[in-house]
Amino acid sequence: MPTRTPEPTAVTARALAPDLARGFMLCFIALANSHYFLSGRPVLGGYPQDGSPLDSAATWLIATFVDGRAFPMFGLLFGYGVAHMARRRSDAAPRSVRRLLWRRSLALVVIGSLHGLLLYAGDILAAYGVLLFLGAWTVRWKDGPAGTA
């Protein structure tokens, strides 16, 4: 088993698949939110209603294959990353792991709040930060009912 260190994972040791998946999900999330920036035409649910057949086809593709699918996948990848960070520090005291996660959650809350206030009201980074802050309490919980683990 490799030695677990508090330093970030070296680029050469990182798993490429989760990083690529996160990148694709971020692109899909941007695509899913792009219709909110359209203006000048009647819209329903953020989608234009009087566009060309190509617009209708694009709306159908985005609604069918992007909306509601990229967000949960990104959430799962976020959880994977947090679990990986906690696992890498399994030799450390639970309190130090929680502190690391709380620092990350504070950064997410601050950046997400600023982004939500200044640029895009639909930002969810602050919500991820709050969930991470609460979820940090679960670090090193026992797997079974009390007294059986």
TIVO-2410 file (N, C-alpha, C; in nm, 3 decimals):
# residues 149
REC num residu      c1      c2      c3 atome chaine
REC   1      M   0.086  -0.118   0.000     N      A
REC   1      M   0.000   0.000   0.000    CA      A
REC   1      M   0.090   0.123   0.000     C      A
REC   2      P   0.061   0.224  -0.084     N      A
REC   2      P   0.145   0.343  -0.090    CA      A
REC   2      P   0.133   0.424   0.039     C      A
REC   3      T   0.239   0.498   0.066     N      A
REC   3      T   0.238   0.587   0.181    CA      A
REC   3      T   0.141   0.701   0.157     C      A
REC   4      R   0.063   0.733   0.256     N      A
REC   4      R  -0.037   0.839   0.242    CA      A
REC   4      R   0.023   0.969   0.294     C      A
REC   5      T   0.018   1.071   0.211     N      A
REC   5      T   0.077   1.199   0.247    CA      A
REC   5      T  -0.027   1.309   0.236     C      A
REC   6      P  -0.008   1.419   0.311     N      A
REC   6      P  -0.104   1.530   0.304    CA      A
REC   6      P  -0.087   1.618   0.180     C      A
REC   7      E   0.018   1.597   0.103     N      A
REC   7      E   0.039   1.678  -0.017    CA      A
REC   7      E  -0.060   1.639  -0.125     C      A
REC   8      P  -0.088   1.731  -0.216     N      A
REC   8      P  -0.175   1.696  -0.330    CA      A
REC   8      P  -0.114   1.583  -0.413     C      A
REC   9      T  -0.199   1.509  -0.479     N      A
REC   9      T  -0.153   1.401  -0.566    CA      A
REC   9      T  -0.073   1.460  -0.682     C      A
REC  10      A   0.041   1.401  -0.710     N      A
REC  10      A   0.123   1.447  -0.823    CA      A
REC  10      A   0.046   1.427  -0.953     C      A
REC  11      V   0.070   1.514  -1.048     N      A
REC  11      V   0.000   1.508  -1.176    CA      A
REC  11      V   0.020   1.371  -1.242     C      A
REC  12      T   0.138   1.316  -1.231     N      A
REC  12      T   0.166   1.187  -1.295    CA      A
REC  12      T   0.094   1.071  -1.226     C      A
REC  13      A   0.053   1.090  -1.101     N      A
REC  13      A  -0.015   0.983  -1.026    CA      A
REC  13      A  -0.167   0.996  -1.027     C      A
REC  14      R  -0.218   1.103  -1.085     N      A
REC  14      R  -0.364   1.124  -1.086    CA      A
REC  14      R  -0.431   1.029  -1.184     C      A
REC  15      A  -0.554   0.991  -1.151     N      A
REC  15      A  -0.635   0.911  -1.243    CA      A
REC  15      A  -0.696   1.006  -1.345     C      A
REC  16      L  -0.677   0.978  -1.472     N      A
REC  16      L  -0.723   1.066  -1.578    CA      A
REC  16      L  -0.875   1.065  -1.594     C      A
REC  17      A  -0.937   0.950  -1.578     N      A
REC  17      A  -1.081   0.937  -1.604    CA      A
REC  17      A  -1.167   1.031  -1.519     C      A
REC  18      P  -1.149   1.039  -1.386     N      A
REC  18      P  -1.233   1.132  -1.309    CA      A
REC  18      P  -1.211   1.278  -1.349     C      A
REC  19      D  -1.088   1.314  -1.379     N      A
REC  19      D  -1.061   1.452  -1.420    CA      A
REC  19      D  -1.129   1.484  -1.553     C      A
REC  20      L  -1.121   1.392  -1.647     N      A
REC  20      L  -1.189   1.412  -1.776    CA      A
REC  20      L  -1.340   1.416  -1.757     C      A
REC  21      A  -1.392   1.329  -1.675     N      A
REC  21      A  -1.537   1.327  -1.651    CA      A
REC  21      A  -1.582   1.458  -1.589     C      A
REC  22      R  -1.508   1.510  -1.492     N      A
REC  22      R  -1.542   1.640  -1.432    CA      A
REC  22      R  -1.539   1.751  -1.536     C      A
REC  23      G  -1.439   1.750  -1.622     N      A
REC  23      G  -1.431   1.851  -1.726    CA      A
REC  23      G  -1.548   1.845  -1.822     C      A
REC  24      F  -1.585   1.724  -1.865     N      A
REC  24      F  -1.700   1.710  -1.953    CA      A
REC  24      F  -1.829   1.752  -1.883     C      A
REC  25      M  -1.845   1.716  -1.756     N      A
REC  25      M  -1.967   1.754  -1.684    CA      A
REC  25      M  -1.975   1.906  -1.669     C      A
REC  26      L  -1.862   1.972  -1.646     N      A
REC  26      L  -1.864   2.119  -1.639    CA      A
REC  26      L  -1.906   2.179  -1.773     C      A
REC  27      C  -1.857   2.122  -1.883     N      A
REC  27      C  -1.899   2.169  -2.016    CA      A
REC  27      C  -2.048   2.146  -2.037     C      A
REC  28      F  -2.099   2.030  -1.996     N      A
REC  28      F  -2.241   2.001  -2.010    CA      A
REC  28      F  -2.326   2.092  -1.921     C      A
REC  29      I  -2.277   2.124  -1.800     N      A
REC  29      I  -2.350   2.215  -1.712    CA      A
REC  29      I  -2.356   2.354  -1.776     C      A
REC  30      A  -2.246   2.398  -1.835     N      A
REC  30      A  -2.247   2.527  -1.904    CA      A
REC  30      A  -2.347   2.524  -2.019     C      A
REC  31      L  -2.350   2.415  -2.093     N      A
REC  31      L  -2.446   2.400  -2.202    CA      A
REC  31      L  -2.590   2.399  -2.149     C      A
REC  32      A  -2.612   2.330  -2.038     N      A
REC  32      A  -2.746   2.323  -1.980    CA      A
REC  32      A  -2.796   2.459  -1.933     C      A
REC  33      N  -2.705   2.546  -1.891     N      A
REC  33      N  -2.744   2.678  -1.843    CA      A
REC  33      N  -2.739   2.786  -1.952     C      A
REC  34      S  -2.691   2.753  -2.069     N      A
REC  34      S  -2.673   2.854  -2.173    CA      A
REC  34      S  -2.804   2.917  -2.218     C      A
REC  35      H  -2.914   2.843  -2.217     N      A
REC  35      H  -3.039   2.898  -2.266    CA      A
REC  35      H  -3.095   3.009  -2.176     C      A
REC  36      Y  -3.045   3.019  -2.053     N      A
REC  36      Y  -3.091   3.126  -1.964    CA      A
REC  36      Y  -3.038   3.263  -2.008     C      A
REC  37      F  -2.941   3.264  -2.096     N      A
REC  37      F  -2.883   3.390  -2.141    CA      A
REC  37      F  -2.938   3.436  -2.275     C      A
REC  38      L  -3.036   3.365  -2.327     N      A
REC  38      L  -3.104   3.407  -2.449    CA      A
REC  38      L  -3.205   3.515  -2.416     C      A
REC  39      S  -3.223   3.608  -2.506     N      A
REC  39      S  -3.321   3.713  -2.481    CA      A
REC  39      S  -3.383   3.755  -2.613     C      A
REC  40      G  -3.493   3.829  -2.603     N      A
REC  40      G  -3.555   3.884  -2.721    CA      A
REC  40      G  -3.662   3.797  -2.783     C      A
REC  41      R  -3.680   3.675  -2.735     N      A
REC  41      R  -3.782   3.586  -2.790    CA      A
REC  41      R  -3.866   3.529  -2.676     C      A
REC  42      P  -3.990   3.491  -2.706     N      A
REC  42      P  -4.070   3.426  -2.602    CA      A
REC  42      P  -4.003   3.296  -2.558     C      A
REC  43      V  -3.996   3.274  -2.428     N      A
REC  43      V  -3.932   3.154  -2.377    CA      A
REC  43      V  -4.026   3.080  -2.284     C      A
REC  44      L  -4.007   2.950  -2.274     N      A
REC  44      L  -4.081   2.866  -2.181    CA      A
REC  44      L  -3.978   2.780  -2.109     C      A
REC  45      G  -3.967   2.799  -1.980     N      A
REC  45      G  -3.866   2.725  -1.905    CA      A
REC  45      G  -3.725   2.763  -1.944     C      A
REC  46      G  -3.707   2.882  -1.997     N      A
REC  46      G  -3.576   2.926  -2.039    CA      A
REC  46      G  -3.542   2.894  -2.184     C      A
REC  47      Y  -3.623   2.812  -2.248     N      A
REC  47      Y  -3.597   2.774  -2.386    CA      A
REC  47      Y  -3.676   2.863  -2.482     C      A
REC  48      P  -3.616   2.905  -2.594     N      A
REC  48      P  -3.690   2.985  -2.693    CA      A
REC  48      P  -3.801   2.901  -2.757     C      A
REC  49      Q  -3.914   2.966  -2.785     N      A
REC  49      Q  -4.029   2.894  -2.838    CA      A
REC  49      Q  -4.055   2.920  -2.986     C      A
REC  50      D  -3.996   3.024  -3.042     N      A
REC  50      D  -4.028   3.058  -3.181    CA      A
REC  50      D  -3.906   3.050  -3.271     C      A
REC  51      G  -3.818   2.955  -3.245     N      A
REC  51      G  -3.697   2.943  -3.325    CA      A
REC  51      G  -3.716   2.856  -3.447     C      A
REC  52      S  -3.609   2.837  -3.516     N      A
REC  52      S  -3.608   2.755  -3.637    CA      A
REC  52      S  -3.617   2.607  -3.599     C      A
REC  53      P  -3.636   2.520  -3.697     N      A
REC  53      P  -3.633   2.376  -3.668    CA      A
REC  53      P  -3.499   2.331  -3.607     C      A
REC  54      L  -3.391   2.395  -3.648     N      A
REC  54      L  -3.261   2.363  -3.590    CA      A
REC  54      L  -3.258   2.402  -3.441     C      A
REC  55      D  -3.317   2.519  -3.407     N      A
REC  55      D  -3.327   2.560  -3.267    CA      A
REC  55      D  -3.408   2.458  -3.188     C      A
REC  56      S  -3.518   2.413  -3.244     N      A
REC  56      S  -3.603   2.314  -3.176    CA      A
REC  56      S  -3.528   2.184  -3.155     C      A
REC  57      A  -3.452   2.142  -3.255     N      A
REC  57      A  -3.373   2.019  -3.242    CA      A
REC  57      A  -3.267   2.033  -3.134     C      A
REC  58      A  -3.200   2.148  -3.132     N      A
REC  58      A  -3.098   2.172  -3.030    CA      A
REC  58      A  -3.161   2.175  -2.891     C      A
REC  59      T  -3.278   2.237  -2.879     N      A
REC  59      T  -3.349   2.242  -2.751    CA      A
REC  59      T  -3.384   2.101  -2.705     C      A
REC  60      W  -3.434   2.018  -2.797     N      A
REC  60      W  -3.469   1.881  -2.762    CA      A
REC  60      W  -3.345   1.802  -2.716     C      A
REC  61      L  -3.234   1.817  -2.788     N      A
REC  61      L  -3.112   1.746  -2.752    CA      A
REC  61      L  -3.061   1.787  -2.615     C      A
REC  62      I  -3.059   1.919  -2.588     N      A
REC  62      I  -3.011   1.967  -2.459    CA      A
REC  62      I  -3.103   1.921  -2.346     C      A
REC  63      A  -3.234   1.936  -2.367     N      A
REC  63      A  -3.329   1.896  -2.263    CA      A
REC  63      A  -3.325   1.746  -2.237     C      A
REC  64      T  -3.305   1.667  -2.341     N      A
REC  64      T  -3.307   1.522  -2.327    CA      A
REC  64      T  -3.176   1.465  -2.272     C      A
REC  65      F  -3.064   1.513  -2.322     N      A
REC  65      F  -2.937   1.450  -2.289    CA      A
REC  65      F  -2.848   1.528  -2.193     C      A
REC  66      V  -2.881   1.654  -2.163     N      A
REC  66      V  -2.794   1.732  -2.076    CA      A
REC  66      V  -2.866   1.772  -1.947     C      A
REC  67      D  -2.980   1.837  -1.959     N      A
REC  67      D  -3.053   1.883  -1.839    CA      A
REC  67      D  -3.084   1.764  -1.749     C      A
REC  68      G  -3.057   1.780  -1.623     N      A
REC  68      G  -3.089   1.676  -1.528    CA      A
REC  68      G  -2.994   1.558  -1.527     C      A
REC  69      R  -2.895   1.557  -1.613     N      A
REC  69      R  -2.801   1.447  -1.615    CA      A
REC  69      R  -2.660   1.493  -1.577     C      A
REC  70      A  -2.622   1.609  -1.620     N      A
REC  70      A  -2.488   1.659  -1.590    CA      A
REC  70      A  -2.475   1.698  -1.443     C      A
REC  71      F  -2.579   1.756  -1.386     N      A
REC  71      F  -2.572   1.802  -1.248    CA      A
REC  71      F  -2.552   1.686  -1.149     C      A
REC  72      P  -2.634   1.579  -1.157     N      A
REC  72      P  -2.611   1.468  -1.063    CA      A
REC  72      P  -2.475   1.399  -1.083     C      A
REC  73      M  -2.433   1.387  -1.208     N      A
REC  73      M  -2.303   1.324  -1.233    CA      A
REC  73      M  -2.191   1.408  -1.175     C      A
REC  74      F  -2.200   1.539  -1.189     N      A
REC  74      F  -2.098   1.626  -1.130    CA      A
REC  74      F  -2.101   1.613  -0.978     C      A
REC  75      G  -2.221   1.602  -0.920     N      A
REC  75      G  -2.232   1.583  -0.775    CA      A
REC  75      G  -2.165   1.454  -0.730     C      A
REC  76      L  -2.185   1.346  -0.805     N      A
REC  76      L  -2.119   1.219  -0.772    CA      A
REC  76      L  -1.967   1.232  -0.782     C      A
REC  77      L  -1.920   1.302  -0.884     N      A
REC  77      L  -1.776   1.321  -0.899    CA      A
REC  77      L  -1.720   1.409  -0.787     C      A
REC  78      F  -1.798   1.506  -0.741     N      A
REC  78      F  -1.758   1.588  -0.627    CA      A
REC  78      F  -1.742   1.499  -0.503     C      A
REC  79      G  -1.840   1.414  -0.479     N      A
REC  79      G  -1.832   1.322  -0.365    CA      A
REC  79      G  -1.714   1.226  -0.377     C      A
REC  80      Y  -1.688   1.179  -0.499     N      A
REC  80      Y  -1.573   1.092  -0.522    CA      A
REC  80      Y  -1.444   1.163  -0.484     C      A
REC  81      G  -1.432   1.289  -0.525     N      A
REC  81      G  -1.311   1.365  -0.494    CA      A
REC  81      G  -1.293   1.386  -0.344     C      A
REC  82      V  -1.402   1.415  -0.275     N      A
REC  82      V  -1.396   1.435  -0.130    CA      A
REC  82      V  -1.357   1.304  -0.062     C      A
REC  83      A  -1.419   1.194  -0.103     N      A
REC  83      A  -1.385   1.063  -0.044    CA      A
REC  83      A  -1.240   1.028  -0.070     C      A
REC  84      H  -1.191   1.061  -0.189     N      A
REC  84      H  -1.051   1.033  -0.221    CA      A
REC  84      H  -0.957   1.115  -0.133     C      A
REC  85      M  -0.991   1.243  -0.111     N      A
REC  85      M  -0.908   1.327  -0.022    CA      A
REC  85      M  -0.906   1.270   0.119     C      A
REC  86      A  -1.022   1.230   0.170     N      A
REC  86      A  -1.029   1.175   0.306    CA      A
REC  86      A  -0.954   1.042   0.315     C      A
REC  87      R  -0.966   0.957   0.212     N      A
REC  87      R  -0.897   0.829   0.213    CA      A
REC  87      R  -0.746   0.846   0.210     C      A
REC  88      R  -0.699   0.944   0.133     N      A
REC  88      R  -0.555   0.969   0.125    CA      A
REC  88      R  -0.497   1.011   0.258     C      A
REC  89      R  -0.581   1.063   0.345     N      A
REC  89      R  -0.536   1.107   0.477    CA      A
REC  89      R  -0.586   1.015   0.587     C      A
REC  90      S  -0.600   0.887   0.555     N      A
REC  90      S  -0.655   0.793   0.652    CA      A
REC  90      S  -0.565   0.774   0.774     C      A
REC  91      D  -0.436   0.804   0.761     N      A
REC  91      D  -0.345   0.792   0.875    CA      A
REC  91      D  -0.354   0.913   0.967     C      A
REC  92      A  -0.413   1.022   0.921     N      A
REC  92      A  -0.424   1.144   1.001    CA      A
REC  92      A  -0.542   1.135   1.096     C      A
REC  93      A  -0.540   1.221   1.195     N      A
REC  93      A  -0.652   1.226   1.290    CA      A
REC  93      A  -0.777   1.277   1.219     C      A
REC  94      P  -0.894   1.224   1.255     N      A
REC  94      P  -1.018   1.270   1.191    CA      A
REC  94      P  -1.036   1.422   1.198     C      A
REC  95      R  -0.992   1.482   1.308     N      A
REC  95      R  -1.007   1.627   1.322    CA      A
REC  95      R  -0.928   1.702   1.215     C      A
REC  96      S  -0.807   1.655   1.182     N      A
REC  96      S  -0.728   1.725   1.079    CA      A
REC  96      S  -0.791   1.707   0.941     C      A
REC  97      V  -0.851   1.590   0.915     N      A
REC  97      V  -0.919   1.568   0.788    CA      A
REC  97      V  -1.040   1.661   0.780     C      A
REC  98      R  -1.115   1.670   0.890     N      A
REC  98      R  -1.231   1.760   0.892    CA      A
REC  98      R  -1.188   1.904   0.868     C      A
REC  99      R  -1.079   1.946   0.928     N      A
REC  99      R  -1.030   2.084   0.906    CA      A
REC  99      R  -1.000   2.109   0.760     C      A
REC 100      L  -0.935   2.013   0.695     N      A
REC 100      L  -0.906   2.026   0.552    CA      A
REC 100      L  -1.036   2.042   0.474     C      A
REC 101      L  -1.134   1.957   0.501     N      A
REC 101      L  -1.261   1.963   0.430    CA      A
REC 101      L  -1.335   2.092   0.462     C      A
REC 102      W  -1.327   2.140   0.586     N      A
REC 102      W  -1.392   2.267   0.622    CA      A
REC 102      W  -1.328   2.385   0.549     C      A
REC 103      R  -1.194   2.382   0.535     N      A
REC 103      R  -1.128   2.489   0.458    CA      A
REC 103      R  -1.176   2.488   0.313     C      A
REC 104      R  -1.187   2.369   0.255     N      A
REC 104      R  -1.237   2.358   0.118    CA      A
REC 104      R  -1.381   2.407   0.110     C      A
REC 105      S  -1.462   2.372   0.209     N      A
REC 105      S  -1.603   2.414   0.207    CA      A
REC 105      S  -1.613   2.565   0.222     C      A
REC 106      L  -1.530   2.625   0.305     N      A
REC 106      L  -1.532   2.770   0.320    CA      A
REC 106      L  -1.496   2.838   0.188     C      A
REC 107      A  -1.396   2.785   0.119     N      A
REC 107      A  -1.359   2.843  -0.012    CA      A
REC 107      A  -1.475   2.831  -0.110     C      A
REC 108      L  -1.543   2.716  -0.112     N      A
REC 108      L  -1.657   2.699  -0.202    CA      A
REC 108      L  -1.770   2.796  -0.168     C      A
REC 109      V  -1.798   2.815  -0.039     N      A
REC 109      V  -1.905   2.906   0.001    CA      A
REC 109      V  -1.871   3.049  -0.038     C      A
REC 110      V  -1.748   3.091  -0.013     N      A
REC 110      V  -1.709   3.229  -0.045    CA      A
REC 110      V  -1.711   3.251  -0.197     C      A
REC 111      I  -1.646   3.164  -0.272     N      A
REC 111      I  -1.641   3.180  -0.418    CA      A
REC 111      I  -1.781   3.169  -0.478     C      A
REC 112      G  -1.858   3.070  -0.433     N      A
REC 112      G  -1.993   3.052  -0.484    CA      A
REC 112      G  -2.084   3.170  -0.453     C      A
REC 113      S  -2.072   3.226  -0.332     N      A
REC 113      S  -2.154   3.342  -0.295    CA      A
REC 113      S  -2.118   3.464  -0.380     C      A
REC 114      L  -1.989   3.487  -0.396     N      A
REC 114      L  -1.947   3.601  -0.479    CA      A
REC 114      L  -1.991   3.582  -0.624     C      A
REC 115      H  -1.973   3.464  -0.676     N      A
REC 115      H  -2.014   3.437  -0.814    CA      A
REC 115      H  -2.165   3.452  -0.829     C      A
REC 116      G  -2.239   3.401  -0.731     N      A
REC 116      G  -2.385   3.411  -0.736    CA      A
REC 116      G  -2.434   3.555  -0.726     C      A
REC 117      L  -2.368   3.634  -0.645     N      A
REC 117      L  -2.409   3.774  -0.629    CA      A
REC 117      L  -2.368   3.861  -0.747     C      A
REC 118      L  -2.250   3.835  -0.802     N      A
REC 118      L  -2.195   3.925  -0.903    CA      A
REC 118      L  -2.217   3.881  -1.047     C      A
REC 119      L  -2.223   3.750  -1.072     N      A
REC 119      L  -2.225   3.705  -1.210    CA      A
REC 119      L  -2.346   3.621  -1.250     C      A
REC 120      Y  -2.379   3.518  -1.173     N      A
REC 120      Y  -2.485   3.427  -1.215    CA      A
REC 120      Y  -2.561   3.377  -1.093     C      A
REC 121      A  -2.687   3.414  -1.084     N      A
REC 121      A  -2.769   3.380  -0.968    CA      A
REC 121      A  -2.792   3.230  -0.954     C      A
REC 122      G  -2.770   3.152  -1.057     N      A
REC 122      G  -2.792   3.008  -1.051    CA      A
REC 122      G  -2.672   2.929  -1.003     C      A
REC 123      D  -2.570   2.996  -0.951     N      A
REC 123      D  -2.449   2.928  -0.907    CA      A
REC 123      D  -2.480   2.831  -0.792     C      A
REC 124      I  -2.417   2.714  -0.793     N      A
REC 124      I  -2.442   2.616  -0.688    CA      A
REC 124      I  -2.317   2.584  -0.605     C      A
REC 125      L  -2.208   2.655  -0.626     N      A
REC 125      L  -2.086   2.625  -0.550    CA      A
REC 125      L  -2.106   2.645  -0.401     C      A
REC 126      A  -2.181   2.747  -0.361     N      A
REC 126      A  -2.204   2.770  -0.219    CA      A
REC 126      A  -2.281   2.653  -0.159     C      A
REC 127      A  -2.377   2.599  -0.232     N      A
REC 127      A  -2.452   2.483  -0.183    CA      A
REC 127      A  -2.359   2.362  -0.165     C      A
REC 128      Y  -2.268   2.341  -0.260     N      A
REC 128      Y  -2.170   2.233  -0.246    CA      A
REC 128      Y  -2.085   2.256  -0.122     C      A
REC 129      G  -2.047   2.381  -0.096     N      A
REC 129      G  -1.967   2.413   0.021    CA      A
REC 129      G  -2.040   2.383   0.151     C      A
REC 130      V  -2.168   2.417   0.157     N      A
REC 130      V  -2.247   2.388   0.277    CA      A
REC 130      V  -2.260   2.238   0.297     C      A
REC 131      L  -2.287   2.165   0.189     N      A
REC 131      L  -2.297   2.019   0.199    CA      A
REC 131      L  -2.164   1.957   0.244     C      A
REC 132      L  -2.053   2.009   0.193     N      A
REC 132      L  -1.923   1.958   0.234    CA      A
REC 132      L  -1.897   1.989   0.381     C      A
REC 133      F  -1.935   2.108   0.426     N      A
REC 133      F  -1.917   2.143   0.567    CA      A
REC 133      F  -1.992   2.045   0.656     C      A
REC 134      L  -2.117   2.015   0.620     N      A
REC 134      L  -2.196   1.921   0.700    CA      A
REC 134      L  -2.145   1.778   0.684     C      A
REC 135      G  -2.106   1.742   0.563     N      A
REC 135      G  -2.058   1.607   0.537    CA      A
REC 135      G  -1.925   1.576   0.603     C      A
REC 136      A  -1.846   1.678   0.633     N      A
REC 136      A  -1.717   1.656   0.698    CA      A
REC 136      A  -1.735   1.590   0.835     C      A
REC 137      W  -1.850   1.607   0.897     N      A
REC 137      W  -1.875   1.544   1.027    CA      A
REC 137      W  -1.880   1.392   1.014     C      A
REC 138      T  -1.904   1.341   0.895     N      A
REC 138      T  -1.916   1.196   0.877    CA      A
REC 138      T  -1.782   1.126   0.860     C      A
REC 139      V  -1.674   1.201   0.857     N      A
REC 139      V  -1.542   1.140   0.841    CA      A
REC 139      V  -1.518   1.044   0.957     C      A
REC 140      R  -1.488   0.921   0.921     N      A
REC 140      R  -1.456   0.812   1.013    CA      A
REC 140      R  -1.573   0.765   1.098     C      A
REC 141      W  -1.696   0.782   1.050     N      A
REC 141      W  -1.809   0.719   1.117    CA      A
REC 141      W  -1.793   0.569   1.105     C      A
REC 142      K  -1.843   0.497   1.200     N      A
REC 142      K  -1.841   0.351   1.195    CA      A
REC 142      K  -1.936   0.305   1.085     C      A
REC 143      D  -1.907   0.191   1.025     N      A
REC 143      D  -1.988   0.138   0.916    CA      A
REC 143      D  -2.120   0.077   0.963     C      A
REC 144      G  -2.121   0.015   1.080     N      A
REC 144      G  -2.240  -0.055   1.127    CA      A
REC 144      G  -2.307   0.018   1.242     C      A
REC 145      P  -2.413  -0.042   1.296     N      A
REC 145      P  -2.479   0.017   1.412    CA      A
REC 145      P  -2.383   0.027   1.529     C      A
REC 146      A  -2.414   0.113   1.623     N      A
REC 146      A  -2.326   0.136   1.739    CA      A
REC 146      A  -2.295   0.004   1.809     C      A
REC 147      G  -2.168  -0.018   1.835     N      A
REC 147      G  -2.125  -0.134   1.908    CA      A
REC 147      G  -2.095  -0.257   1.822     C      A
REC 148      T  -2.124  -0.253   1.692     N      A
REC 148      T  -2.099  -0.369   1.608    CA      A
REC 148      T  -1.981  -0.352   1.514     C      A
REC 149      A  -1.928  -0.232   1.503     N      A
REC 149      A  -1.819  -0.209   1.408    CA      A
REC 149      A  -1.686  -0.246   1.466     C      A
***
